[in-house]
């Protein structure tokens, strides 16, 4: 009887172990395949959209992008000439599975204020896997339909680690609550560890050049 119980327990543990290995493999490898395909498609969709002429209008566009839609393309020269990722509106789990996410309450690229974005270091394509390799002075390039914005980092993400409750980094002027912004800035956020961690690594930067595309 005892042998049967032990044998049954061993089978259960084996099944649980295999299931756990399968889940971890999917999280760290499988999600990367599907997310990278999605990001590649969103890049193509966004460039196709930009090629379509905008309807003539005399009214400024002030509407916020819809959640989950691609809004810009992000390039970080230090990561290589071919490194380019879409930025989608929103930072929910579904949004971050589709690309780098833009915090909806923050400014859009080139606007006075804080263009704040987040991305995974592991799983779902790991777009910010190498973010902690960045140094002060490195550039981050943000392309929209109408312009290319180049930001320069004021800090390295290695130098500042915060808890999720430290939402001051998303303020229009981080570290200065209530202050009205006078220049465009950028904030990059990602997980501090390569494994699950609530801590976030943060880097700040400011706009150095703006080039109109047409």
N, C-alpha and C positions, 0 to 999 in steps of 0.2 A: 504493500500500500504506500509506504513512504517513498519507495523508488518511483512509483507512478506519479506521485505528487511532485517529486523533484523533477522527473522527466517533463511533466506538464508545465511546471514553472520555467524550466529551461527553454521550452519551446516558446512560451509567452515572451520571455526576455529576448530571445532571438528575433522574434517578429517585431517587437518594439524597437530593438536596436537597428534592424534593417530599415524600419520605417523612419527612424530618426536620421539615419545616414541618408536615406532618400530625400527627406525634407531638407536637410542641410545642403545636399548636392544641388537640389533645385534652387534654393535661395541664393547660393553663391555662384552657380554656373548657369542653370536653366533660365533664371530671370534675366541674366545678362544677354543671352541670345535673343530673347523676345524683345527686351527693351532696346537693344542696339538696332534691331530691325525697325522698331517703331520710330526711333530717333532719326534713322536714315530717311525713312519715309516722310517724317515731318519736315526735315530739311528740304527735301525735294518739293513738298507741297508749298512750303513758305516761299521758296524762290519762284515757283510757278505763279503763286498769288501775286508776288511783287511785279511780275512781268505783265500782269493784267492791268490796263490803264484804270486809274481811279475815276469814278464818275465826277464830273465837274460840280463844284459846290463853292459857295461863298461863305459857308459857315465853318468855323473851326471845329475839328473833331475832338470832343472831350469825353466820349463814351469809353468806359473801361472795357478791356477785352473780356470775352466770355471765358469762364473757367475751363482749363484744360486745352485751350487753343494755343498754338505756337505764336509768339509775338516777336521774337528776335532770334538772331544767331549769335553765338558766343564763340570767340576764339581767344586762346591763350598762347601767344607765340612760343613761350618757353616749353610747351608741351609738343611742339613740332608744327611744321607747316600744314599738315593735313588734319590737325585737331580742330574740329568744329562741332558744336552741339547746339540743338535748339533749346530755347528757353520758353516754357509754357506758363500760362497764367495760373497761379495757384500752387500751394505746397502741401496738398493732401497726399496720402499714400498713392492714390491713382495718378495724380499729377506727376509726382516724382518718379513714377515708373515709366513715364513718357519722355522725360528729359529733365533738365535743370528747371527748378520752379521759381517763379517770381512771387514775392509776398504782395498780395493784391493791395494792401493798405499803403504800400510805399510808392515812390515816384517811378515814372517810366524813364527810359534812357534819355539823357540830355536835358531833362527837366531839372530845375532847381529842387534839391531834395535828395533823398536817399533811395537809389535803385538797389533793392536788397534781394538777393537770390540765394537758393539753397540747392544742394545736390548730394547724392549718395557717394560715399567712399567705397562701399562694397554693395553688392547686389544691384539688380536693375541697371546693368550697364556700367556702373561705377564711374560716372562722368567726372566726379571730383576725387578720384582715387589718389591723384598726385598733388592735390591742392596744397598739402603741407610742405611741398618742395618749393613753393613760391617764396620769394624774398621781397623785401621793401625795394621799390623801384621797378619791379616787373610790371608788364603791361597786360591789360585785359581789354579786348576789342569787342564791342557790341555793335552789330549791324542791324539796322531796321530798313524798312522800305525806302526811306528817304535819306538816310544818313549813316555814317560810320563814326562811332564814338570810341575814342581811345582813353582809357583810364589808366592811371599809374597808382600802384599800391603804396600806401603810406606805412603799412605794417605787414608783417608776415603772419599767416594764420597759425604758425607754430608758437607765436608769442602771446596769444590770448585764448584761453579756454574758459567757457562759461556754462552755466546751467541753463536749461530751457526756459526757466522763469526770468532770465535776464533779457527781457524784451526791449530794453533801452537801445539795443543795437539796431532796432528797426525804426527808431525815431527819425524824423526829418533831419535833425542834426544829432547824431549819436553822442550821448554823454552830456547833452545840453537840452534837457526837457523844456518844451514850450518855446524854444528859440526858432524863429522863422529862418528857413534855409535861404541862402543867397547864391549857392553854386551847386552844380550837379556832383553827387558823390556816388560811390558804389560800396556795398557790403556783401561779402562772400561768406557763406556759412556751410559747414559740413560736420559730420561726426568726428569727434576727436580721436577715436580708436578705430582700427580696422574691423573690430568685432563690436557687438552690440554695446552701445554706451549712450547714456543720456546727455553726456557732455558735448559741447559744440566748440569747434575751432572757428575763429572769426578773423577776417581781414578787412581793412578799410582802404579805400582809395578815392582819388579825385579825378575829374575830367581834365585832360591835358589838350586834346585836339578834337575837333568836330569837322567832318568833311561831308558836305552835301553830295548826294549821288546824282541828282538831276535838278 
